[in-house]
Amino acid sequence: MVAEPAQRFDDAQWADVLAAMIDGFDVLLLGPGVHGVRAGTARRLSARLQQRGAVMFTVAGVGGAPGPFGADLRFVATDTAWQGLGEGHGVARGRRVSVQLDGRRVPRARRAELWLPTADGAVEAVSFTVAPLPVPLPAPLSVPLSVPLSATG
Protein backbone atom coordinates (compact mmCIF):
# COMPACT_ATOMS: atom_id res chain seq x y z
CA MET A 1 0.00 0.00 0.00
CA VAL A 2 1.33 3.39 -0.95
CA ALA A 3 0.11 6.37 1.02
CA GLU A 4 0.09 9.43 -1.19
CA PRO A 5 1.79 12.41 0.49
CA ALA A 6 0.00 15.68 1.16
CA GLN A 7 1.52 17.19 -1.99
CA ARG A 8 0.02 14.82 -4.54
CA PHE A 9 2.18 12.62 -6.79
CA ASP A 10 2.67 13.88 -10.30
CA ASP A 11 2.65 11.57 -13.32
CA ALA A 12 6.41 10.83 -13.18
CA GLN A 13 6.27 9.94 -9.48
CA TRP A 14 3.31 7.63 -10.05
CA ALA A 15 5.17 5.98 -12.93
CA ASP A 16 8.24 5.31 -10.72
CA VAL A 17 6.23 3.99 -7.77
CA LEU A 18 3.95 1.76 -9.85
CA ALA A 19 6.82 0.41 -11.98
CA ALA A 20 8.65 -0.63 -8.79
CA MET A 21 5.49 -2.29 -7.49
CA ILE A 22 4.95 -4.14 -10.77
CA ASP A 23 8.53 -5.42 -10.61
CA GLY A 24 8.13 -6.51 -6.98
CA PHE A 25 4.62 -7.95 -6.75
CA ASP A 26 2.47 -10.34 -8.77
CA VAL A 27 -0.81 -8.71 -7.68
CA LEU A 28 -1.45 -4.98 -7.30
CA LEU A 29 -4.52 -3.30 -5.84
CA LEU A 30 -4.87 0.37 -6.77
CA GLY A 31 -7.30 2.79 -5.21
CA PRO A 32 -8.95 5.85 -6.69
CA GLY A 33 -5.82 7.97 -6.06
CA VAL A 34 -4.18 6.73 -9.27
CA HIS A 35 -6.40 9.01 -11.33
CA GLY A 36 -3.38 11.34 -11.49
CA VAL A 37 -1.65 8.97 -13.94
CA ARG A 38 -1.78 10.12 -17.57
CA ALA A 39 -3.14 7.80 -20.27
CA GLY A 40 0.27 7.31 -21.95
CA THR A 41 1.91 6.37 -18.65
CA ALA A 42 -0.96 3.99 -17.88
CA ARG A 43 -0.45 2.23 -21.26
CA ARG A 44 3.29 1.79 -20.58
CA LEU A 45 2.61 0.45 -17.08
CA SER A 46 -0.08 -1.92 -18.46
CA ALA A 47 2.43 -3.28 -20.99
CA ARG A 48 4.91 -3.80 -18.16
CA LEU A 49 2.22 -5.66 -16.18
CA GLN A 50 1.60 -8.01 -19.11
CA GLN A 51 5.32 -8.53 -19.67
CA ARG A 52 5.85 -9.49 -16.01
CA GLY A 53 2.68 -11.62 -15.84
CA ALA A 54 1.30 -9.51 -12.99
CA VAL A 55 -2.34 -8.68 -12.29
CA MET A 56 -3.74 -5.30 -11.32
CA PHE A 57 -7.07 -4.57 -9.67
CA THR A 58 -8.38 -1.02 -9.56
CA VAL A 59 -11.03 0.25 -7.20
CA ALA A 60 -13.21 2.95 -8.68
CA GLY A 61 -13.80 6.12 -6.73
CA VAL A 62 -17.07 7.86 -6.09
CA GLY A 63 -19.20 7.75 -9.22
CA GLY A 64 -17.45 4.64 -10.55
CA ALA A 65 -15.08 6.45 -12.93
CA PRO A 66 -12.74 3.86 -14.49
CA GLY A 67 -9.58 5.96 -14.29
CA PRO A 68 -6.59 5.84 -16.64
CA PHE A 69 -6.15 2.07 -16.55
CA GLY A 70 -8.49 0.21 -18.87
CA ALA A 71 -10.05 -2.94 -17.49
CA ASP A 72 -10.21 -6.29 -19.25
CA LEU A 73 -12.90 -7.33 -16.78
CA ARG A 74 -15.24 -5.28 -14.65
CA PHE A 75 -16.97 -6.78 -11.60
CA VAL A 76 -19.82 -4.75 -10.12
CA ALA A 77 -21.84 -5.69 -7.05
CA THR A 78 -25.24 -4.06 -6.52
CA ASP A 79 -28.50 -4.61 -4.66
CA THR A 80 -27.01 -5.77 -1.37
CA ALA A 81 -29.37 -7.20 1.24
CA TRP A 82 -28.22 -8.62 4.57
CA GLN A 83 -30.13 -11.60 5.96
CA GLY A 84 -30.77 -12.01 9.67
CA LEU A 85 -30.93 -8.35 10.65
CA GLY A 86 -34.18 -6.95 11.93
CA GLU A 87 -35.23 -3.49 13.06
CA GLY A 88 -32.27 -2.76 15.33
CA HIS A 89 -31.67 -6.36 16.37
CA GLY A 90 -30.46 -9.68 15.04
CA VAL A 91 -27.25 -11.21 13.76
CA ALA A 92 -26.07 -10.97 10.16
CA ARG A 93 -26.17 -14.49 8.72
CA GLY A 94 -25.42 -13.77 5.08
CA ARG A 95 -25.50 -11.12 2.37
CA ARG A 96 -27.31 -11.51 -0.93
CA VAL A 97 -25.74 -9.51 -3.77
CA SER A 98 -26.53 -9.03 -7.45
CA VAL A 99 -23.26 -9.12 -9.40
CA GLN A 100 -22.35 -8.39 -13.00
CA LEU A 101 -19.19 -9.27 -14.92
CA ASP A 102 -18.44 -7.52 -18.20
CA GLY A 103 -15.54 -6.05 -20.11
CA ARG A 104 -13.40 -6.41 -23.20
CA ARG A 105 -12.84 -10.13 -22.69
CA VAL A 106 -16.48 -11.00 -22.00
CA PRO A 107 -18.64 -11.05 -25.16
CA ARG A 108 -21.89 -10.66 -23.22
CA ALA A 109 -22.39 -9.36 -19.68
CA ARG A 110 -23.01 -12.08 -17.10
CA ARG A 111 -25.26 -11.57 -14.11
CA ALA A 112 -25.82 -13.67 -11.03
CA GLU A 113 -27.26 -13.56 -7.54
CA LEU A 114 -24.72 -14.65 -4.95
CA TRP A 115 -24.45 -15.11 -1.23
CA LEU A 116 -21.38 -13.07 -0.21
CA PRO A 117 -20.94 -14.67 2.31
CA THR A 118 -23.26 -17.50 3.22
CA ALA A 119 -23.99 -18.26 6.88
CA ASP A 120 -20.82 -20.40 7.03
CA GLY A 121 -18.60 -17.82 5.28
CA ALA A 122 -18.57 -19.38 1.79
CA VAL A 123 -19.61 -17.88 -1.55
CA GLU A 124 -22.37 -19.60 -3.48
CA ALA A 125 -25.07 -18.90 -6.00
CA VAL A 126 -28.55 -18.10 -4.74
CA SER A 127 -30.81 -21.00 -5.55
CA PHE A 128 -34.22 -20.00 -6.71
CA THR A 129 -37.04 -22.34 -5.79
CA VAL A 130 -40.37 -21.80 -7.39
CA ALA A 131 -43.32 -23.02 -5.41
CA PRO A 132 -46.08 -24.40 -7.58
CA LEU A 133 -49.19 -22.28 -7.58
CA PRO A 134 -52.27 -24.02 -6.30
CA VAL A 135 -54.61 -24.86 -9.15
CA PRO A 136 -58.23 -24.39 -8.16
CA LEU A 137 -60.37 -27.37 -9.00
CA PRO A 138 -63.66 -26.62 -10.71
CA ALA A 139 -66.75 -26.97 -8.59
CA PRO A 140 -68.56 -30.24 -9.22
CA LEU A 141 -71.42 -29.88 -11.65
CA SER A 142 -74.80 -30.92 -10.47
CA VAL A 143 -76.50 -32.29 -13.57
CA PRO A 144 -79.66 -34.36 -13.26
CA LEU A 145 -79.27 -37.86 -14.61
CA SER A 146 -82.22 -37.55 -17.02
CA VAL A 147 -82.90 -34.26 -18.73
CA PRO A 148 -86.09 -34.01 -20.78
CA LEU A 149 -85.53 -32.71 -24.30
CA SER A 150 -87.98 -30.37 -25.92
CA ALA A 151 -88.58 -30.09 -29.66
CA THR A 152 -88.17 -26.71 -31.26
CA GLY A 153 -89.20 -25.28 -34.61
Buried (B, 14 or more C-beta within 10 A) or exposed (E): EBEBEEEEBEBEBBBEBBBEBBEEEEEBEBBBBBBBBBEEBBEBBBEBBEEEEBEBEBEBBEEEEEBBBBBEEBEEEEEEEEBEEEEEEEEEBBBBBBBBBBEEEEEEEEEEEBBBBBEEEEEEEEEEEEEEEEEEEEEEEEEEEEEEEEEEE
